[in-house]
Amino acid sequence: MKVLIVYAHPERRSLNGSLNDFMIGRLRDAGHEVQVSDLYAMRWKPQLDADDFPQRDASQRFDASADSKRAYAQGTQTADVAAEQAKLQWADTLILQFPLWWFTMPAILKGWVDRVYAYGFAYGVGEHSDRRWGERYGEGRMAGKRAMLVVTTGGWASHYGPRGINGPIEDLLFPIHHGILHYPGFDVLPPVVIHRTSKVDEARYAEETAALARRLDGLATDAPIPFRRQNGGDYSIPGLELRPEIEVGRSGFAVHAAAA
Amino acid sequence: MKVLIVYAHPERRSLNGSLNDFMIGRLRDAGHEVQVSDLYAMRWKPQLDADDFPQRDASQRFDASADSKRAYAQGTQTADVAAEQAKLQWADTLILQFPLWWFTMPAILKGWVDRVYAYGFAYGVGEHSDRRWGERYGEGRMAGKRAMLVVTTGGWASHYGPRGINGPIEDLLFPIHHGILHYPGFDVLPPVVIHRTSKVDEARYAEETAALARRLDGLATDAPIPFRRQNGGDYSIPGLELRPEIEVGRSGFAVHAAAA
């Protein structure tokens, strides 16, 4: 496999840094090729703005979508963005590794998504008709590739359980799993989540890395979350609502994954 | 009222820029004081890292929580962070205004949260015992203040409906409403959401601003989302699970708001 790990933690000498090293070693030992985008080490620019489009007509107002579309089509994106897109095209597997900060990814990683996910690359792909609404949610340029999150949290597992006060971890991660990964076509594997990071001693570190190793070993074979395909018949077009005969009377994030 | 608007859009000559001007005008005309943090104009630094703590011992490994705690307690935070905290303490009402990018806030606004929400200011507040688990989720330094999101999306309202493919907008916003606003104590008002931004002509702009005006006029009086208080008896401590006799058999984000 060719694995891209996008890693967002500000301190290498941390649990996340150790887990990053562990993943790289495990994957390479198994014969895989690994590239790492260490966003803090790269001093990744987080904010999407007009500076991302140096060839644009500065007399016109900045339009994030239109300027992105033009720059992607004309090959005038900034080098940092184009390099990340090339890594994504090279990879067959993407791992996003980050600590959960305020119930989602750190700003620097959100800024990787905002900037690398160009119009024509991750959205605005494919035709819109009465049968298809673009290539997204199961189709798109990342189709055939797999993705997985490796996430740490400071809270307890119960705080992120079905009735835990923070909300269920799978629902907190849904906007990433479904809206950021499934959207441009990735098959999304269940996440690796390590809770209560301040209480990881040597024994727990050994347990957590053993579990992580099993998940890395299963990257190519584990079953993905069965998110529905937008253009596969389950949704009305263009309203994009789940058809009434499916998941009758139910709503919310969970209806977008098919029952096992 | 004293209203702080934190605004995150890269182009002033945009729908969001117009809405921002409209809100400032409407609030000032009604006699309110308004401060605006225009994050792009301020060139806000999004990424939380060791540079945020210039007085820290650089020979030690960086710990986002521990370094934040120390700097907040000792008054050695960076000036930009301290200024935003002072605005939050000045305000009785907070509005976060942003375009929904990849189903959450733009990186620059996430970075405002990551950096301004210091340990001792927005988290790590209050004592932990068998009756209280810190002052959070309804308590904390923002208690007594109100907050509201003003959000634009490119998609259709139906795409964000109960069975819409993107997921219900209230669930997509839950990690912000509950995890970022209710957490340090804000009372959270229902959001203002304007969909399909590419199709806003003059007639629709008039409608949307009229609706926005009504919401601004109701900032002090509209009923907030009835999120439960962590230490109010509804949750076990320290497991922080909703007690079994409440919302029997239900789970997910919705159980954390009391039924009407």
HADDOCK unambig.tbl for C-alpha pairs under 7 A between the chains (distance, minus, plus):
assign (segid A and resid 10 and name CA) (segid B and resid 49 and name CA) 5.54 0.50 0.50
assign (segid A and resid 11 and name CA) (segid B and resid 61 and name CA) 6.95 0.50 0.50
assign (segid A and resid 11 and name CA) (segid B and resid 62 and name CA) 5.83 0.50 0.50
assign (segid A and resid 13 and name CA) (segid B and resid 61 and name CA) 6.27 0.50 0.50
assign (segid A and resid 46 and name CA) (segid B and resid 46 and name CA) 6.56 0.50 0.50
assign (segid A and resid 46 and name CA) (segid B and resid 107 and name CA) 6.11 0.50 0.50
assign (segid A and resid 46 and name CA) (segid B and resid 108 and name CA) 6.95 0.50 0.50
assign (segid A and resid 47 and name CA) (segid B and resid 107 and name CA) 5.82 0.50 0.50
assign (segid A and resid 47 and name CA) (segid B and resid 108 and name CA) 5.48 0.50 0.50
assign (segid A and resid 49 and name CA) (segid B and resid 10 and name CA) 5.53 0.50 0.50
assign (segid A and resid 61 and name CA) (segid B and resid 11 and name CA) 6.95 0.50 0.50
assign (segid A and resid 61 and name CA) (segid B and resid 13 and name CA) 6.29 0.50 0.50
assign (segid A and resid 62 and name CA) (segid B and resid 11 and name CA) 5.82 0.50 0.50
assign (segid A and resid 102 and name CA) (segid B and resid 179 and name CA) 6.33 0.50 0.50
assign (segid A and resid 102 and name CA) (segid B and resid 180 and name CA) 6.27 0.50 0.50
assign (segid A and resid 103 and name CA) (segid B and resid 175 and name CA) 6.07 0.50 0.50
assign (segid A and resid 103 and name CA) (segid B and resid 179 and name CA) 6.50 0.50 0.50
assign (segid A and resid 107 and name CA) (segid B and resid 46 and name CA) 6.12 0.50 0.50
assign (segid A and resid 107 and name CA) (segid B and resid 47 and name CA) 5.83 0.50 0.50
assign (segid A and resid 107 and name CA) (segid B and resid 107 and name CA) 4.76 0.50 0.50
assign (segid A and resid 107 and name CA) (segid B and resid 108 and name CA) 6.76 0.50 0.50
assign (segid A and resid 107 and name CA) (segid B and resid 110 and name CA) 5.15 0.50 0.50
assign (segid A and resid 107 and name CA) (segid B and resid 111 and name CA) 4.86 0.50 0.50
assign (segid A and resid 108 and name CA) (segid B and resid 46 and name CA) 6.96 0.50 0.50
assign (segid A and resid 108 and name CA) (segid B and resid 47 and name CA) 5.47 0.50 0.50
assign (segid A and resid 108 and name CA) (segid B and resid 107 and name CA) 6.77 0.50 0.50
assign (segid A and resid 110 and name CA) (segid B and resid 107 and name CA) 5.14 0.50 0.50
assign (segid A and resid 111 and name CA) (segid B and resid 107 and name CA) 4.86 0.50 0.50
assign (segid A and resid 158 and name CA) (segid B and resid 239 and name CA) 5.71 0.50 0.50
assign (segid A and resid 158 and name CA) (segid B and resid 240 and name CA) 6.90 0.50 0.50
assign (segid A and resid 158 and name CA) (segid B and resid 241 and name CA) 6.70 0.50 0.50
assign (segid A and resid 159 and name CA) (segid B and resid 239 and name CA) 6.30 0.50 0.50
assign (segid A and resid 159 and name CA) (segid B and resid 240 and name CA) 5.52 0.50 0.50
assign (segid A and resid 159 and name CA) (segid B and resid 241 and name CA) 6.44 0.50 0.50
assign (segid A and resid 162 and name CA) (segid B and resid 251 and name CA) 5.28 0.50 0.50
assign (segid A and resid 162 and name CA) (segid B and resid 252 and name CA) 5.87 0.50 0.50
assign (segid A and resid 163 and name CA) (segid B and resid 241 and name CA) 5.32 0.50 0.50
assign (segid A and resid 163 and name CA) (segid B and resid 242 and name CA) 5.55 0.50 0.50
assign (segid A and resid 163 and name CA) (segid B and resid 251 and name CA) 5.14 0.50 0.50
assign (segid A and resid 163 and name CA) (segid B and resid 252 and name CA) 6.39 0.50 0.50
assign (segid A and resid 164 and name CA) (segid B and resid 240 and name CA) 5.76 0.50 0.50
assign (segid A and resid 164 and name CA) (segid B and resid 241 and name CA) 4.29 0.50 0.50
assign (segid A and resid 164 and name CA) (segid B and resid 242 and name CA) 6.37 0.50 0.50
assign (segid A and resid 165 and name CA) (segid B and resid 240 and name CA) 5.68 0.50 0.50
assign (segid A and resid 165 and name CA) (segid B and resid 241 and name CA) 5.92 0.50 0.50
assign (segid A and resid 165 and name CA) (segid B and resid 242 and name CA) 6.95 0.50 0.50
assign (segid A and resid 166 and name CA) (segid B and resid 179 and name CA) 6.91 0.50 0.50
assign (segid A and resid 167 and name CA) (segid B and resid 252 and name CA) 6.10 0.50 0.50
assign (segid A and resid 167 and name CA) (segid B and resid 253 and name CA) 5.41 0.50 0.50
assign (segid A and resid 168 and name CA) (segid B and resid 252 and name CA) 6.13 0.50 0.50
assign (segid A and resid 172 and name CA) (segid B and resid 175 and name CA) 6.78 0.50 0.50
assign (segid A and resid 175 and name CA) (segid B and resid 103 and name CA) 6.08 0.50 0.50
assign (segid A and resid 175 and name CA) (segid B and resid 172 and name CA) 6.78 0.50 0.50
assign (segid A and resid 179 and name CA) (segid B and resid 102 and name CA) 6.33 0.50 0.50
assign (segid A and resid 179 and name CA) (segid B and resid 103 and name CA) 6.50 0.50 0.50
assign (segid A and resid 179 and name CA) (segid B and resid 166 and name CA) 6.91 0.50 0.50
assign (segid A and resid 180 and name CA) (segid B and resid 102 and name CA) 6.29 0.50 0.50
assign (segid A and resid 239 and name CA) (segid B and resid 158 and name CA) 5.70 0.50 0.50
assign (segid A and resid 239 and name CA) (segid B and resid 159 and name CA) 6.29 0.50 0.50
assign (segid A and resid 240 and name CA) (segid B and resid 158 and name CA) 6.91 0.50 0.50
assign (segid A and resid 240 and name CA) (segid B and resid 159 and name CA) 5.51 0.50 0.50
assign (segid A and resid 240 and name CA) (segid B and resid 164 and name CA) 5.77 0.50 0.50
assign (segid A and resid 240 and name CA) (segid B and resid 165 and name CA) 5.69 0.50 0.50
assign (segid A and resid 241 and name CA) (segid B and resid 158 and name CA) 6.71 0.50 0.50
assign (segid A and resid 241 and name CA) (segid B and resid 159 and name CA) 6.43 0.50 0.50
assign (segid A and resid 241 and name CA) (segid B and resid 163 and name CA) 5.30 0.50 0.50
assign (segid A and resid 241 and name CA) (segid B and resid 164 and name CA) 4.29 0.50 0.50
assign (segid A and resid 241 and name CA) (segid B and resid 165 and name CA) 5.91 0.50 0.50
assign (segid A and resid 242 and name CA) (segid B and resid 163 and name CA) 5.53 0.50 0.50
assign (segid A and resid 242 and name CA) (segid B and resid 164 and name CA) 6.37 0.50 0.50
assign (segid A and resid 242 and name CA) (segid B and resid 165 and name CA) 6.95 0.50 0.50
assign (segid A and resid 251 and name CA) (segid B and resid 162 and name CA) 5.27 0.50 0.50
assign (segid A and resid 251 and name CA) (segid B and resid 163 and name CA) 5.15 0.50 0.50
assign (segid A and resid 252 and name CA) (segid B and resid 162 and name CA) 5.85 0.50 0.50
assign (segid A and resid 252 and name CA) (segid B and resid 163 and name CA) 6.40 0.50 0.50
assign (segid A and resid 252 and name CA) (segid B and resid 167 and name CA) 6.08 0.50 0.50
assign (segid A and resid 252 and name CA) (segid B and resid 168 and name CA) 6.11 0.50 0.50
assign (segid A and resid 253 and name CA) (segid B and resid 167 and name CA) 5.41 0.50 0.50
